[in-house]
Amino acid sequence: MAVMEEMKNEMERDVASRFYAEKYISNGYCMHYHRNIEIYGVISGKVAVSVAGRQATLTAGQIAVIDGLENHSYEADGAAEVFFFHIGTRYCSKLYALFPDH
């Protein structure tokens, strides 16, 4: 697996009222961060995921949950069918109130 060195700040497109979902074919995505929570999942294929310095390999049916401002990247073994949800901070206020330290 090649190491992705680039760090991308995606906070400009990542506003509090954003709720977005997408499904696509991917070979990976460079290290990046944004404010909103992200749920990333694999439909088919295998993806190496790095989140806040921790690594895991996801296969079909598995997901990763990435908290706001956590550095994360993805690298697929070939091409993988993946999806993600970005959940704006506006929609998470009750969750943050229940779990203020997490």
C-alpha positions as CSV (number, residue, x, y, z in Angstrom):
1,M,0.0,0.0,0.0
2,A,1.4,3.4,-1.0
3,V,1.4,6.2,1.6
4,M,-0.6,9.3,0.6
5,E,1.4,12.3,1.7
6,E,-1.0,15.1,0.7
7,M,-3.2,16.7,3.4
8,K,-6.4,18.4,2.1
9,N,-8.5,20.8,4.1
10,E,-12.1,20.4,3.1
11,M,-13.8,22.7,5.6
12,E,-14.9,25.2,3.0
13,R,-17.5,22.9,1.5
14,D,-18.3,21.4,4.9
15,V,-21.0,23.6,6.4
16,A,-23.1,22.9,9.5
17,S,-26.3,22.3,7.5
18,R,-24.7,19.9,5.1
19,F,-26.2,16.4,4.9
20,Y,-24.9,14.6,1.9
21,A,-24.6,11.1,0.6
22,E,-22.8,9.6,-2.4
23,K,-22.0,6.2,-3.9
24,Y,-19.1,5.8,-6.3
25,I,-16.2,3.6,-7.6
26,S,-13.0,4.6,-5.9
27,N,-9.3,3.8,-5.9
28,G,-8.8,5.9,-2.7
29,Y,-8.7,9.5,-1.4
30,C,-5.8,11.4,0.1
31,M,-5.4,12.4,3.7
32,H,-8.0,15.1,4.5
33,Y,-10.2,16.5,7.3
34,H,-13.5,18.4,7.6
35,R,-15.8,19.6,10.4
36,N,-18.7,17.2,9.8
37,I,-19.0,13.6,10.9
38,E,-18.5,11.1,8.0
39,I,-19.8,7.6,7.7
40,Y,-17.8,5.7,5.1
41,G,-18.7,2.2,3.8
42,V,-17.6,-0.4,1.4
43,I,-20.2,-2.0,-0.9
44,S,-17.7,-4.2,-2.8
45,G,-13.9,-4.5,-2.8
46,K,-11.3,-3.9,-0.1
47,V,-10.3,-0.5,1.3
48,A,-7.4,0.4,3.6
49,V,-8.7,3.2,5.9
50,S,-6.6,5.5,8.1
51,V,-8.4,7.5,10.7
52,A,-6.5,9.6,13.3
53,G,-3.5,7.4,12.9
54,R,-5.3,4.1,13.2
55,Q,-5.5,1.7,10.3
56,A,-8.1,-0.9,9.3
57,T,-9.1,-2.8,6.2
58,L,-12.8,-2.6,5.3
59,T,-14.5,-5.1,3.1
60,A,-18.1,-5.4,1.7
61,G,-20.7,-4.4,4.4
62,Q,-18.2,-2.7,6.8
63,I,-18.2,1.0,7.7
64,A,-15.9,3.5,9.4
65,V,-17.3,6.5,11.4
66,I,-15.0,9.5,11.3
67,D,-15.5,12.3,13.8
68,G,-15.2,15.9,12.8
69,L,-11.7,17.2,12.3
70,E,-10.1,13.7,12.3
71,N,-7.5,13.2,9.6
72,H,-8.5,10.3,7.4
73,S,-7.6,8.7,4.1
74,Y,-8.7,5.7,2.0
75,E,-6.8,3.5,-0.4
76,A,-8.6,0.8,-2.4
77,D,-7.1,-2.5,-3.5
78,G,-7.9,-2.0,-7.2
79,A,-11.3,-0.3,-7.6
80,A,-13.9,-0.5,-4.8
81,E,-17.6,0.5,-4.7
82,V,-18.0,2.8,-1.7
83,F,-20.4,5.3,-0.2
84,F,-20.2,8.0,2.4
85,F,-22.5,10.3,4.4
86,H,-21.5,13.7,5.6
87,I,-23.6,14.7,8.6
88,G,-23.5,18.4,9.4
89,T,-22.9,19.6,13.0
90,R,-26.4,21.2,13.0
91,Y,-27.8,17.6,13.0
92,C,-25.5,16.3,15.7
93,S,-26.2,18.9,18.5
94,K,-28.4,16.5,20.6
95,L,-25.7,13.8,20.3
96,Y,-23.0,16.2,21.3
97,A,-25.1,17.3,24.3
98,L,-25.6,13.7,25.5
99,F,-21.9,12.8,25.0
100,P,-19.9,16.1,25.5
101,D,-16.5,14.4,26.0
102,H,-16.7,12.0,23.0
